[in-house]
Amino acid sequence: KERTGSSQFKIAKFIGAKYKAVLPGNYEKLLLVQLRRLSKSGKLTKVKGSYKLSDELKAASKAAAKPKKPAAAKKSADKPKP
């Protein structure tokens, strides 16, 4: 995660390194088209040539990442000592 977002080149490089065996030859062009589509739909924001998650997606991902744990039951110390 980068504070200022990730450039198209860095995203393509990461995807190429991780999924090289299964990618088509024109995956960089496909990536560009999808990045533009996500920008228009509001899921990504473009800032100075980099792409960042929109504020509403950040809030949704934080909420999904932190599921609440049930409170642990306290052991009762009500037993009298002999």
trRosetta pair geometry for C-beta under 8 A, 3 or more apart (Angstrom, degrees):
i j d omega theta_ij theta_ji phi_ij phi_ji
2 5 6.1 -34 86 69 103 12
2 6 5.6 127 30 -71 121 71
2 50 7.5 -91 92 -168 128 145
4 47 6.7 -132 -174 101 73 120
4 48 6.9 -40 179 61 115 125
4 50 5.6 81 133 59 84 162
4 52 7.5 -108 159 -68 30 121
5 45 7.9 -118 -90 82 141 78
5 46 8.0 137 167 -139 168 37
5 47 5.5 143 -3 52 144 104
5 48 7.9 152 46 58 125 85
5 50 3.3 138 92 135 113 113
5 51 5.3 175 -178 73 123 26
5 52 3.7 -93 -90 -59 107 85
6 10 4.9 -120 -171 85 93 123
6 11 5.2 109 127 -58 122 91
6 14 8.0 -27 -173 -1 145 140
6 50 5.9 140 61 -160 15 98
6 51 6.0 -34 64 58 71 81
6 52 7.8 132 13 -80 65 54
7 10 4.8 93 56 8 81 100
7 11 7.0 -146 94 -4 42 87
7 49 5.9 3 -119 135 98 92
7 50 5.1 -65 -73 -101 59 77
7 51 7.6 122 -118 9 18 78
8 11 5.7 -56 -148 38 32 112
8 12 6.2 31 155 -18 66 108
8 31 6.9 138 -162 123 92 114
8 32 6.3 40 -155 -96 140 79
8 35 6.2 -109 -106 1 102 174
8 49 7.8 -90 1 175 92 77
8 51 7.2 79 -67 -11 68 116
9 12 5.8 -57 -147 38 28 109
9 13 6.2 30 154 -21 64 108
10 13 5.6 -51 -143 36 32 113
10 14 6.3 33 156 -19 64 105
11 14 5.9 -56 -150 36 29 111
11 15 6.4 24 155 -13 65 109
11 31 6.5 169 112 -179 114 135
11 35 7.5 127 75 -81 161 131
11 51 7.2 0 -41 43 144 124
12 15 5.9 -57 -144 41 30 108
12 16 6.0 33 156 -22 65 111
12 27 7.4 146 -143 112 92 95
12 28 5.0 37 -137 -115 140 89
12 31 5.5 170 -89 69 91 166
13 16 5.7 -56 -145 38 27 113
13 17 6.4 25 157 -18 63 107
14 17 6.0 -58 -149 35 27 108
14 18 6.3 11 160 -8 64 114
15 18 6.0 -66 -142 44 28 103
15 19 5.8 -31 180 34 69 110
15 23 7.1 109 142 -90 98 140
15 27 6.9 -146 119 146 128 133
15 31 6.9 178 38 -92 158 138
16 19 7.3 -75 -117 59 15 70
16 20 5.7 50 176 -88 59 83
16 23 6.7 -71 -113 20 60 167
16 27 7.3 157 -83 83 83 136
17 20 6.6 -6 -135 -44 15 108
19 22 5.4 -62 179 53 93 96
19 23 5.4 105 115 -47 96 101
20 23 6.2 -57 -139 18 25 114
23 27 4.4 -35 -175 -44 113 152
24 27 5.5 142 62 -55 70 83
24 30 7.3 78 60 -11 117 143
26 29 4.7 -33 175 36 95 117
26 30 6.1 101 118 -22 84 96
27 30 5.3 -55 -145 42 40 115
27 31 6.0 48 153 -27 69 102
28 31 5.5 -48 -148 32 31 116
28 32 6.6 36 151 -21 61 102
29 32 5.6 -49 -151 32 34 114
29 33 6.6 34 151 -18 64 103
30 33 5.7 -53 -150 35 33 112
30 34 6.3 28 154 -15 66 108
31 34 5.8 -60 -147 41 31 108
31 35 6.1 33 155 -22 67 106
32 35 5.8 -52 -144 34 29 111
32 36 6.5 28 156 -16 62 106
33 36 5.9 -58 -153 37 29 111
33 37 6.4 29 150 -21 64 108
34 37 5.4 -51 -144 36 35 114
34 38 6.2 32 157 -17 67 105
35 38 5.9 -55 -145 39 29 108
35 39 6.4 34 152 -23 63 106
35 44 6.7 -65 -159 73 68 163
35 51 5.8 -105 -155 -75 113 155
36 39 5.6 -54 -149 33 31 114
36 40 6.5 30 154 -18 65 104
37 40 5.9 -56 -151 35 31 109
37 41 6.4 22 154 -13 65 110
38 41 5.8 -57 -142 42 32 108
38 43 4.6 -73 -168 67 88 111
38 44 4.3 55 124 6 108 114
38 51 7.8 60 90 -162 121 135
39 42 7.9 50 175 -63 28 21
39 43 7.8 -85 -69 56 22 68
39 44 5.0 -56 -80 80 62 98
39 45 7.0 105 -133 -115 81 22
39 46 5.3 11 -126 -30 135 107
39 51 7.1 -102 -75 -123 104 107
42 54 5.7 34 163 -75 68 165
42 56 7.5 21 144 38 109 127
43 53 7.4 -48 163 -145 65 66
43 54 5.8 -132 -167 4 20 119
43 57 5.8 74 -156 -56 70 142
44 51 4.8 -6 -179 -169 129 106
44 52 6.7 142 -161 71 74 36
44 53 6.5 -60 -110 -107 62 33
44 54 6.3 -127 -93 -35 10 86
45 51 7.3 148 74 -154 38 57
45 52 5.2 -25 62 64 89 91
45 53 7.6 15 16 110 86 16
45 54 5.3 112 -29 -92 99 72
46 49 7.5 25 -178 -89 96 10
46 50 7.2 155 -156 78 58 36
46 51 5.8 -31 -100 -97 66 67
46 52 7.9 165 -93 20 19 75
47 50 5.6 -30 71 66 75 88
47 51 7.8 140 24 -102 72 19
47 52 5.8 6 14 1 119 119
53 57 4.6 -118 -179 88 104 121
53 58 5.2 130 109 -60 121 82
53 61 7.3 -29 177 2 161 141
54 57 4.9 90 57 10 80 103
54 58 7.1 -139 96 -9 41 87
55 58 5.6 -51 -149 32 34 115
55 59 6.5 33 155 -17 66 104
56 59 5.8 -52 -149 36 34 111
56 60 6.4 32 153 -18 65 107
57 60 5.5 -54 -144 39 35 111
57 61 6.1 32 158 -19 68 106
58 61 6.0 -58 -146 38 27 106
58 62 6.4 27 156 -19 64 107
59 62 5.9 -55 -147 35 29 110
59 63 6.4 28 155 -18 63 108
60 63 5.8 -56 -148 37 31 110
60 64 6.3 24 156 -14 65 110
61 64 5.8 -57 -143 41 33 108
61 65 6.0 34 157 -25 66 111
62 65 5.7 -57 -142 35 28 112
62 66 6.5 -1 167 3 64 111
63 66 6.8 -75 -145 46 24 90
64 67 7.8 -3 -174 -57 38 81
76 79 7.8 112 112 -19 87 78
